[in-house]
Amino acid sequence: MSTKIVTCMGPGAYDSYGRAFVESWVKYWPADMLLDVWVHDAPLFAVPDARVNIRSLNDLDAFKKLKSVLGGSDGPSLQYSFKAIAIANSVTPELDWIAFVDADTETFFEIDEKLLAEVFDAEQDLTYLWRKAVSESEGSWFAFNLRTPQGASLAADFYGLYVSLEFKHFQKQHDNAILDRLVTIHRAHGLRIKNLSEGALGLDAFHQSVLGAYMIHYKGPNKTTISNPGLGVPTRYNTLCELLRFSIEALGRADIVEVGTWNGSRAIHMAETAFQSGLSKVTYVGFDTFDDGNDRQHEGHTKPHASAEFVQRRLSIYKEHVARKGLNFDFMLVRGNTLTTLAAMQPPEASFAYIDGGHSVETVRSDYAALAHVPYVVFDDIIQEPEPGAPDGPRTIFNELTAPRQLIQTPDAYLGLSQTISLGLVVREGYAMPPARRQQIVVRPVDSVDKSEQVQHIKCNTAAIPKWMEAYQAHERTALLVSAGPTLSKYLDDIRAKQEAGATIFAVKHAFPILKAAGITPDYTVVLDPRPIEGRSTHGIVRTTLFDELLAGDKFLIATMTHPSVREWLEVRGAALYGWHAHTQLHVENKLAEFQKGLVIGGGTCAATRLPMLAFVMGFRRLTFYGYDFFYEEDTKQEDIKQELMRISIEGGAQPGEIILNMSKAGEGAGVGFLTTGELVAAMQDLAQLTKWLMANQLSVDFVGEGAGAQIWRFASANYHLPGEYADRPPGH
């Protein structure tokens, strides 16, 4: 079989991460395989191996044509669009397969026949990485079978859409989106596809595929970190790691036992959490039947089995990766049914245990008995009420326990059930219990796109935005902060009158068309969405239609993390843009030169919870909130929006200012509480945190309406007393 690997490197890539890619490829890939490295806008380099060919994209007319319509050398619109050009110009008549691998990848194990048979499967026309969580492939790996008409035709069409510039007619123009569109068309004509990441959870498909047992695909601006294990995964896995973080704060160590290791993703997620908590050593013992399997119906399993060899190698690579940073990940995997393996072994010296193995009553009882000595134990997959198809073991055993416990409901669905999954935390006597949760508000912002893509957005937008926000002294004018909740329409006359009286309107983008339709032009519309202008928002609205009523000169405060396609859309329509940088985890972890230009402004995870901070920077101390509802109308249909509907009620906690969110299924208790989604719950959490800042800065605050925002403010500000106005009298009068 004649096979070639193709990759691309831009300015600075070889010295930053490309050298590791090339050197590890030379060391571990088969001697009869070829590698083409296409370099653009950077000097070529030499590699002393005849299999490696270093070539210049800048010499290709097709690349020059593509670059002329996409702009600069390192903007994301160019970076994610030239793979087709490189692949097509690497094809030679004798090739059977051609594959693209991202250059920020490093190989750790010899590429053997077992892997080659998987990724270059002669019975398939294409192998790639599909991400169910976002209904989109991951562009870090894809391979075409050039010996089949279907595979060769797909590769030719992939090139053709770019070289003809036809790709410009598509809503999404980056390489994996274009490939996905072509796959949909070609599949109808017999294209055979192999998804290498079948069953993967979240956005990181690469490491959950067979490739993860041989390589690391790095992320981050310096390509030294792995993909965030919590990005796009079910909510409860991030909650699990919050509980682990609490146990670390209480005990000062992370000695973890997991029953149900599966593909190793949670092991890495928990280890990353522990290292981010400041620990330099993590021990992990994982139990699973692995490829031996068990009685899936009896034990209630739904995930595909992972092989012990795959997980062993994946965790070994992770161990070496963190060791380079001076960290120690000491792990052991135990293969077999825990009724015999865990029950028979010496109780592990653990600080934290996660039980997510077999779900029968017999197995869960045995697993907990072997781990009852552990200070913190978490049960997964508790379905609170009996229901056909629901696992009985976690609920039954958790309810039998008399030790201090906490039940944590999540929005995560269990296959085929009407109830959502709960976690069950058990704490041994004498150890601290985390604060009561029932979905208690804890703000831990998570970026909605990968950090490396954010960096490209920031670089591209910072270079292109001509004007920037400025900070101003405090003044007496009022800011009207307008979100797009259902109650907004009731108060349009009030907003109009206050603007005419001198108030300044700051609006989110979804409120922009509502205000415009009422004859109101916001003074500033705030945009910070890192997703492309094409497609529908999570509210089910086509993004481009939000700006149909835009007039030349309308002012927008645009965060540099915004997708460049949004900026370009606004620019061509004559909008006046003023740049700023959104303070996110990316800003904490990186000191980009771009942050030296313009203001870095904090706030929550969405535009609505950034508005108060933006107004504050511009000198406003009197804030009136409209449309901060964070709910959907009762007649909203699930098929009309992207995220799962749920019902939330809000109550005050035992401590002053404490907010608790109680969750139920969307179909329960109609008219009680708020019909909402996970994204809007995150906004509620942001707002609850923000209320502390509003009060600490002694701002004049008014929430108009009866939405969730108004309720949160009411509970949070119960003991808040705004200082009186200065009235030309001496202090203490």
N, C-alpha and C positions, 0 to 999 in steps of 0.2 A: 504494500500500500504506500503510495506516494502522498505525503502530507506536508503542508506548509502552515506555519503560524504567522500571523500578521499582527503588528501593533503600531501605535503612533506615539510620538513624543513631541511636545511643544517646547517653548523657551524655558530653559532651566531644568527641564524634566530629567535629563540624563544624570546630572549631578545630584539631584534631589532624591529620585527613586528609580530612575531608569537603569542605573548601573546594577542595582540589586536584581532587577528583572532579568537583564541580559546574562549576568554572571551565573545566576541560579538556573536559568534556562540552559546555558551551555553545560552546566554540571549535571543536571538531572534529566534532561529530555533525551529521547533516543538519538543515536548517532546517525540514523538515516533520515532524520527530519530536518526541515529547513525553517529559517526564521527571517522574515523581512521586517526591518524596523524603519518606518517612515517618519522622517523628521521634518517639521515645518517651522519656519521663522527662527531657526537656530543653527549653529554650526554642526556639521557632520562630525562623527567621532569614529575611531577605529576599534574593531573587535578582532582579536587574533584567533578567529575560528572560521573556517571556510563555509560552515553551514549558515553563518549569520551575514546578511546583506543589509548594509546601512544605505538608505536611499532618501532622496529629497522630494517632499511633496511640492515644494515651490517650483520644481522643474516641470511639473505637469500642467498642461493647459487646462485640464478639467479642474484642478485645484485653484488655479488663478481665477477661473470663471466663477467658481463657487465663492471664493474669498471676496470677489468684487461685489457680490450681492449681499454678503453677510457682515462685512466690516472688518474689524481689527484682528490681531493675531491671537488673542487669548480670550475673547468674549465667548460665552457659553454657546451662542448660536453657531459659531464656527467650530468650536471644540467638539460638539456633539453631532456634527454633520459630515465629517470627512472620512469616516471609516469606510463607506462604500467606495470612495475614490481609491483609497489605499488597497482595499481587497481586490478590486477589479484590475488594478495595475500590477498585482502580484500573481495573477493567474497565469499559468503556463500549461501547454497541452498535456503534459504527462501527469498532472495532478489528479488525485482521486478525491482528496478533501482539502478545503482551505478553511481556517478558523481564525477568528479575531479574539485576542486576549488583551485586556487593558494592561498598560505598561506599569501601573501601580500595583502589580502583582509580584509576589516572590514565591518561588518553589522551594519546598523543604524536603520532599521525598522523591525518590526515583520514579519517573513516570513509567509505569509498568503496563504489561499487556492487559491487565484487568481494567485499568482506567481507559486505555485506548479503545478497548472493545465497547465501553459505555459511551464515550464521547464521539467516537467515529463508528457508529453502529451502521453496518452495511444495509440493514433493513429500513433505515430512515433517510429522509432527504435533508432534514435540518435538526440539529440539536441546539437547545438554548435554555435559558433560565426564565421561567414564568413566575411572576409574583401575584398570587391570588389576591393579596391584601389590597392592591391598587389596580388590579386588572391590567397589568403592563409588564413587559419583560424587563430584565436587567441587562444592560448592554455590555457587561464586563466579559461575557463569553457568548459566542454563537458560531456555528460551523455549518458549512454547506457541503453536501455530497455532490461533487461535480461529475460523478459517473452516472447519475440518474438525470433524466430530462427535467424532472420536477425540481431537483436541487439546483441544477445549473440555470434553469429558467428563473428561479427565485433570485439567485445571485445577480443575474443579468438585469432583472427588473429593479433590484435594489440600487444598482449603479445607475441605471437609466433614469430613475426618478430624480437623482441628484444632478447628473451631468446635463440633463435637459432642463433643469430648474423647475420641473413640474412639482417637486416637493413643496414649492412656495405656495401652492394652492391648498395644501393640507392645513388643518387647524394646528396640529402638533407637527413640528418639522425636525425634531431631533431623531437620531438614528434608530433607537429602539422603537419609537412610536411609528416611524415609517415602516420599519421591518414588521411590526405587529399588524399594521394595516395590510401589507402585502401578504402576510401569512393567512389572514382571514380570507382574502381573495383566492389565493392558491390552494388553500385547504379544500375549497369547494370543487377544485379540479384534481383532487387526489394527492395533494401534498401530504407526506408522512412526517410527523413531528414527534420528537422525543423531548419531553420536559425533564431536564436533569435535576430539577429541584421540586419534584412532586411531594406535596404535603408540607412544604415550607411555610412557616408562619412569619409574618412581618415583612420588612422590606429587604432583608439580607438573604437573598436567594443563593448567592455564590457559596457561602460557607456551609449552607444546609444541603448543597448538592454534593455529588461525588468529588467535585473539585476541592471541597473543603478538607478532604483527607490528605491533600498533597500540597496545597497552596494557601496563602493569605492574600486577600484583596484589600489593600490599605485604603484608608479614608483620611480626611482632614487636609488642611492646606499644605502640610509638610509630608503627608502620606506616611505617618508614623503610628497611626491609630487604626483600630479595626472599626468596622461599621457598628453604630450604636445598637446593641442587642435589643434595646427596648423600643426601637422605632417601628411603629406599625403593628406591634404584637398585641394580643388580647390584653385588656386593661389589668386583669388580675396579676399578670406577671410583673408589671411595674409595682403593683401594690405589694406583692410578695417581697420585692427588693426593698421597699420602704420598711417592711417589718424586719428584714434582715439588717437594714441600717440601724434600726432602733436597738436590736439585740447587740450590735457592735458597740453602740454608744454605752449600753448597759454593762457589757462584759469585756470590751476591749480586745476581742478576738473574733475570728470567723473560721470555725471548724464545722464544716457543713456536711450533712448527710442528705442525699436525695434518693428517694425511692421512686423509680421511674425516670431514669436519666434520659431516655429516648435518644435524640440525636446530638445531645451535648449542649444545646443552645441555652438552656436555663443554667447549666453549670457555668458557662462563660458569663452569662448575664449576672449571676450572683457574684462571681469572682470580680467582675468589673465594678460592681457596686461596692464590694469590700475594699478594693484598692482605691476607689474614689473617696472612700470614707477615711483614708489615711493609713490603712494597714499596709505593711510590706510583705505579709505572708498570709496565704489562704490555704487551708487543707480541705480537700473534697473527697468524699467517698460516694460513689454512685452505684446503685443497684438496678438491674434490669434483666429481663429475659433476653433482650436484644433479638438477634435473628432466630433464636430458638422458639420465640413466640410462646403463647399460652392459649387457654380457652377464651377467645376474644369475647364471645357472647356472655359467658359466665362472669368474666372480669370487667366487662363494660368498656372495652378499648375501642377507640375510633381512629387513632393515628396509625399510619403505616409503621412497621417495625424498622429500626435502624440496626445495622450490624455492629457488633462489638469492635471489630477491626476499624471501621470507619470512625467511631467515637474515640477510640484509643488514639488514633493518629491525629484526629482533629484537636483533641485536648493536648496532645504532645506538642503540636505546632503552637498552640496558644501558650503553653508553658515556656517554650523557647522565646516566643515573642515578648512576654512580660519579663523574662529573665534579662533581656537586653536593657530593660529599664531599672534593673536592680530589684525586681520583685520576684517572689517565690510562690509558685502555684504547685502545690504538692497534691497529686491526685491518685486515686485507685478506683478501678472499676471491678465490680463483682457481678459475674454472669450467672443467671439461673433464677428460679422461682424463689421469691423471698420467704415463702413458707418454710423453705429448708435453708437457704443461704443466710438470711438476716437472723432468723430465729436461732440458728445453731452457732453463730459466731460470737466472740466476745463483744459485749456492747461497746460500740465506738465512742470515743471521747469527743463528743460533739457539743457545740454551743447552739446549733440551729439545725432543725430537720424539716424537710419538705416531703410530705407523703402524697405521691401521685402515681402509684403503681397500680396493682390490681384493685378493682373496686368492689369485689365481693365482700360480704360481711366477714367471712373467715379470714381473708387476706388482710383487710384493713385492721382487723382486731389483732392479728399476729404482728403486723408491721408496727402498730402503735405500742404494743406490749414490749417490743424490743427497743423502742426509742422513748419510752415514758420517762427515762432519766434525763433526757435532754432539756435544758432550760426553756427553749422556745421551739414548739412544734407547730407546723402549719399543714392542715388538711386541704387538699384541692377537691374540686368537683362535688361540693355539698349542694344538693338540691333540697331546698328547705321542706317541701311538702312531697309526699309520695305521688308519683306520676308514672304511668306506663312508659317503660324505656329508661327511667332514671336510675342511676346507680344507687344501690341501697347502703353499701358499706360505709362511705364517708359520713353520711347523715346519721346512720344508726350508731356508729361508734362515737362520733363527736357528741351526740346527745346523751350517751350513757355516762360521759365523764363528769366527775365532780370537781376536778381541778379548775382553777380560774381560767375562764374561756372568753373568747370574743368572736362573734360571727360578723363577717364583713361581706356584704352583698356587692356584687359587681354587675356591670351591664353585659358581661360575656354570655353568649348563648351556648347551650348544650344541644348537640345535634338532635333535632326532632322534638324538643321539649318547649313548653310554653314558659317555663320558669328560667331565670338566669342563674348562673353559677355563683356560689358564695365560697369564700375561704373561711376556714375555721382555725383560729389561733388558740393554742393551749400553752399556758405559762406555768411552770413549776412553782410550787409554794416558795416564797422567799425571794422571788425575782420580780423586777418591775414590770408592770403591765403597760403597754402603750396606751395613750389616751383613747377613749371610746371612739369607735370609727363609724359605723352606720353611714358610711360615705362622708365622714367629717372632712371639711375643707382643708386640704393641704396643697399649696401651690408649688408644683415642680414643673416649670415650663419645659416642653419638649419641642424641638424644631420639627416643622412639618416636612422639610426636605433635608437631604443629607448636607452636612456642613461643607463638604468640598464644593457642592453646587452653590451654596450660599456665598462662598468666597468668590466664585466667579461672578455671581450677580453683583456683589459689592464692588468688585474691581471694575466691571463693565459700566455700572451706573455712576460710580464716582467720577470716572473719566468723562462721562457724557453730560451730567447735570450741570447747567451753567450757574444756577443761583442756589443759595443755601439759606436755611433758616438761621435766624439770629435770636439771641436771648435779650430780654428787655426787663427794665425795672418794674416792680409791682405798681399797679394802677387800680382804678376803681371800676373799670368797665366789666360787664358781665359776659361770660362765655356760655353759649348755648351748645351743649354737647349732644349731638343727635345720632342715635343708633336707629336701627330699622325694624324695631319690634312692632307687633300688630297694633299697639295702642297709639303709634305715632300719628296716624291719620286723624285722631281725635283732637290733636293739639296743633294742627298746622296754622290755624288762625292766630293762636297765641304766639307761636314762633315768629310768624310774619310781623305781628305788632311789635314784638320785642326787638326784632332786627331793625325795624323802622325807627325805633326809639334809641338805637345806638348799640344794641348787643351784637356780638360777633358769633357767627355760626361755625362750629367745627363738626363735620359730618363724616360718617363712614361711607364707603362706596355704595353699599346697598341702600342707604338713605338718599343718595344723590338723585336717582330718578324720581323718588317719591316727592322730594322737595321741589324739584324742577317742574313736575306736573302740577304742583300747586302754585307755580309762579314765584318760587323762592329759590334764589341762587345762594348756595352756601358760600361763606367767605373763604373757607378752606375745606377741601375734601381730603381725607387721609387715606393713603394706600400703603400697605406693607405686605401684600400677599406674594409669597415666593413662587406661586404656581403660575403657569402660562396663562395668557389672556384667553386662549381657546378653551372650549369645553364649558361644562356647567360647574357652578360653585356647589359647595356642600348643601346650600339651601335650594338647589335645583334650578338656579337661574343661569341662563347663558351669560357669561361674564361680559362679552362685548356689548350686550344690550343695556348694561348698566350705564353706559356713557352715550346713549343715543342722543340725548338732549344737550350734550356738551357744546358750549359755544367758545369760540376763540377768546382767550383771556381768563377763562375760569381757572381758579387757583387750586393747585393740588400740593399737599405736603407728602412727598414720596420718599419712603424709606429705601435705602440702597439695597436692602435684601429683596426688594420687589423684583419679580421676574422682568428682565429687560424687555420682553415683548409687551408688557403693560406700559412701560415708559414710552416705547416707540409708538404704541397706539395713541397715547395721549399727545405726544409731540406732533404727530402729523395732523392732529385736529386742532392744533393751536393752543393747547392748554399751557398755562404758566406753571412751571414746575419749580418747587423749592425742596432741596434735598436735606436729609437727615439720616443718621444711623440709628437703627434700633438696637438697644442693649439686649443681647441674648447670651446664651451659654457660649456661643461662638466668640463674642467679644471678650468674655471672661478668659477663655482658653487661648486666644490669639491676640497678638499685637500687630494687626495689619497696618501698613503705612497709610492706607485709605482712611483710617479712623482719625488721623491727624487733621483731616479736612472736614469741617462741619461739626455739628453737635451730635453727641451720643446720648440718646434719651431712653429712659427706662419705661416700665409699664408692664402690661400683661401679654398674653399670647395672641390677642386679636386687636384690631384697630380700635374697637369700642373702649377697651381698657387702656389704650395709649392716649386717647383724646385728653384726659385730665392732665397728664404729664406734659403734653405738647402745649396746652393752654397755659399751664403753670410757667413753663419756660418763657412764654411770650408775655408774662406779667399778669395774667388773670388770677384773681383770688376769689372770685364769685362765680360759682359753677352751677348751672341748671341742666339737669339730665332729662332727655326725652327719649322714649323708645327703648330704654334699657330693660327690655322685657325678658329676653332669653327663653321665650317659649313660642310654640306654634299654635295656631287656631285649632280648636277641638275637631274640626272636620278635615284636618290635614290627613292625606293618605300616604302610607308608607312608600308606595311606589313613586311618589312625586319628589322625594328627597333621597340623598345618598346614604345618610347615616341612620342607624336604627333608632326608632322612637322609644322613649321611655317616659315615665311619669315621676316627677320630683316634687316633694313638699319640703318646705323650709321651716326650721324652728330654731329657737335660741338654745344654746347649750347651758351647762351648769355654771360656766364662768362668764363674767360680763363680756359682751362682744363676741362670744363663741357662736359659730354658725354650724348647724348640722343639716345635711341634705339626706332625706329619706327617699329611697328609690323603690318603685314597683314597676310592673309590666305596663306597657302603653295602653292595653285594653282594660286595665283595672281602675276603678274609682274615677270614671269619666267626670270631668268638671271639678275634681278635687286636685289642688296643687297645679303643677304646670306640665303640659305635654312638651317634651324637649328632646335633645340629643346629647351625645357625649361631648360634642364640640361646644354646645351652649353651656353644658355643665362646667366645662373648663373655664368658660368666660365668667360663670357665677363664682367659681373659685378665685379667679383673678380679682373680681370685684370685691369679694370678701376681704382679700388681702389688701386691696387698694384702700378700703375704708379706713384702715388703720393709718395709712399715710395721709389721707384727707384730714383726719382728726388731728394727727400729730402736727400738721402744718396750719391748723386752726383756720381752715377754709370755710367759706359760706357755701353750703351745699343744699340743693333742693332736687329731689327726685320726683318727677311728675308722673302720675299714673299709679297703677296697682300691679305692675309687673314684678318679676322676680328681683330685679335690681332695687326697686323701692322697698320690697320686703327685707332684703339683705341689709340695706341701709338702716331700716327701722330697728332691726335687731342689734346691729353693730353699734348704732349711735344712741342707744337708750340712755346712756349716762354722759352723753356729749353735750357740753354747754359752750356755744360759740361766744367768744368774748364780745363785749359791746363795742360800738363804734366810738372812736376817739372824739371827744366833744369839747375841746379847748379848755381842759381843766387839768390841774396837776395830778400826777400819779398818786393813788391812794385816797383821792377826794371822796 
